[in-house]
Amino acid sequence: MHAHDGFLPAKLAEPLHADEIHVWRLRRPKGTRREPLLALLASYLGVAPADVRLMAGEHGRPALDPAHGGVLDFNWSHSGEQALVALARGIAPGIDLEQRRTRANALEIAQRFFTAEEAAWLGTLDEADRRTAFLELWTAREAVLKALGRGLAFGLDRLAFHRTADGLVLQRLDGENPAAWQLQRLDVGAEAFAALAWRGAPRRICRFALAEQA
């Protein structure tokens, strides 16, 4: 899998090829709802933002209305005043963004919701490393669940990860073959964590930001 270094500034979306996933970083100031997302989707669809039609899946995952052709899929996540949007053709991407913040109860949350092995590993780390590892595990879970079309109610202990030299790898996902899944940590700076997941073959990840944010 290949990725460009950093986010590439671009005013308009480049063509989205079948072997790619486009990841956009957007500003989402307080009080903003879906406006940045709709504007980006409109640029890919070739329509006005007001004409972008969204629907919710069985478990609430937002998707484009089939009236748009059923080829393009997306997922987005926002934290603070930043947002990430993943767009792809032929797969359902899942993306999660979390701002770095102190979680005094990170180990307690892991012991309650993660696997016993993951919680035990987090318990061996010092506080700073534990916060980092917790957010890596959290964003990985969220990304996979969103790609699956499910929410946290699916059960955070129904999927498990193991660490390799290249990062986290999906080790178990109830009802699925974990080997069929891709998981990619995204570099979004020192103050946040992000992960991208999808079911299918590896794809090239192209990263962008709006020009005024580059």
N, C-alpha and C positions, 0 to 999 in steps of 0.2 A: 504494500500500500504506500502510496506516495502523497505528500502534502507540500504545498508551498510553505516557505518559512514566513511565519507571521500572517497577518491579515493584509490582503492586497487592496489598496484604495481603488475604488471604482465608482463612477457616477451611475452607471447602468449595469444591469446584470449581463454577463457574457452568456452565450448559448450554453444551456445545460445539457450535457451529453449523457447517454445512457449508462456510461461507466463512471460517472462522477456523482459527488454530493457537493452541493454548494452550501457553505456556512457563512452567514452574514452576521456581523456584529452591528447592532443598532443602539442608538440612545432611546431611552424610554423615560422621559422626565415624569416627575410626580404629576398625577392627574391624567396622564396619557393612558388610553385603553388599548385598542387594537389598531390605532391609526398607523403606526410605523409598519406593522405586519401587513396590513391591507395594501399600503402603498408598494411594498416590496412584491407581494404576490401579484399585484396589478401589472408591475413591470414585466414579470415573466409570462403572464397570461395575455398581455397586449390589450388590456381593458382599463377603464377608469377604476380607481379604488372603490368608488360607490357601487360598481357593478360586480365586485368580488363577492361571491356567495359561499358562506361557510355552513357546515353542518356538524353535528356531534355524533360520534360513533356510539356503539352500544354502552361503552363505559365512560363516555364523556370526552374522548379524545377528539379535538377539533380536526376537521379535514375539509377539503374543497368539495363543494357540491358536485355531484356527477355531471351536472349541466356543463361543467368546464372541460369535460372530456375524459375524466377518470385516469389520466396518465400521470399528472404531476401530484406529488404528495409532499407534505411539509410537517414540521413540528417546531415549536418554539418554546423558549423558557426565558423568564426575566427575573432579575434579582437586583435590588437597588434601582438605579436608573439605567441599567444596561439590559440588553436582550440579545439572545442568539436565535437565529432562525436557520434550520436545516431544510434544504429542498432537494428532492431526488425524483427520478422517474423509475417506476417499476418496483419500488420498495417503499416501506413505511419507515422513515428514520425516526429515531427518538433522541432528543437532546435535553440536557439539563445544565443549568448554570446556578451556582451558589456563591454568594459573597463569603469571603473568609470572615469568620466571627468567632468569638470565644464561646465555646459550649461547655459549661461546667459539668453538664450531665452527659457528655458524649459517650462515656463508657457505659453508663446506665442505659442509654438508648440502645447501644449496640448489644448489650446483654439481653435486652428485652425483645429486640426486633431482628438482629442479625443472627447468623449461625453461631453455634457455640465456638467453633474454631476461629472465626473472625473476631469474636469478642475476646477470646483468650489471647489472640495475637495483639489486639489493641491494648490489652491489660499489661503487656510487657514493655510498652513504649513510654517514653517520658511525655509530659503534657503537650509540648509543642509538636512532637512527631505524631502524637495521638490525634490531635486536631486535624493535622494534614491527612493522615491515613483515614480518619473517619469521613472527611469530606470526599476523598477519592472513592471510598466505598459507597457513600450516599449518592453521589452524582452518577456513578456507574449503575446503581440499582434503578434510579429514576429514569435514566436514559433507556435501559433495557425495557422497563415496564411501559414506558411511553411508546416505544417502538412496537411492543406487543399489543398496544391498545388498551392496557389495563392501568389502574391506579394503585395507590398504596394498599387499598383494601385487598388486593390480590394476595398479599402476604410477603413481607420483606424476607422472611426466612425460607421462602420457596425458591430462592435463587442464591447461588454462592459463587464466590470468586477466589482465585488464587493468584498470588503475585509472581511474576516472572521478571527477568531483567528488562523487558520491554514494557512492563506495567501490568495492570490487572487483566485477567482473562476469565471469561465466564466459564465456570466449572460445572454448574448445575442450574437447570431451569425446569421446574416441574412441567411435564407435558411437552417439552421441546428437546431437540438435540442441540446441546450447547455448542457443538463443533460447527453448526450451521450459522453461528452468530459472529458478528464483528463488533469489537469495542475499541474505541479510540479516545484517549484523553486529549483534550484540546488545551493548548497554551493560551490563556486569556489574562496573563499577568500575575503578579504576586498576590493580588488582593481577591482573587476569585478562583474557582475550580469549575471545570466543565467537562462533560463527557458526551460522546456521540455513539449510538449503537444502531445496528440494523441486522435483519435476518437476510443472509445472502452472501454472495461472493465479495471479496475485497473490492473497494472502489477508490478512485482518486478523490481526495478531499481538496477542494478549492476554497480558500478563505478570503473573505472580503469585508471591508468596512466602508460606510459612506465617506465620501471625500472629506467632509468637514470633521469627521471623527478620526481620521488617520493620523 
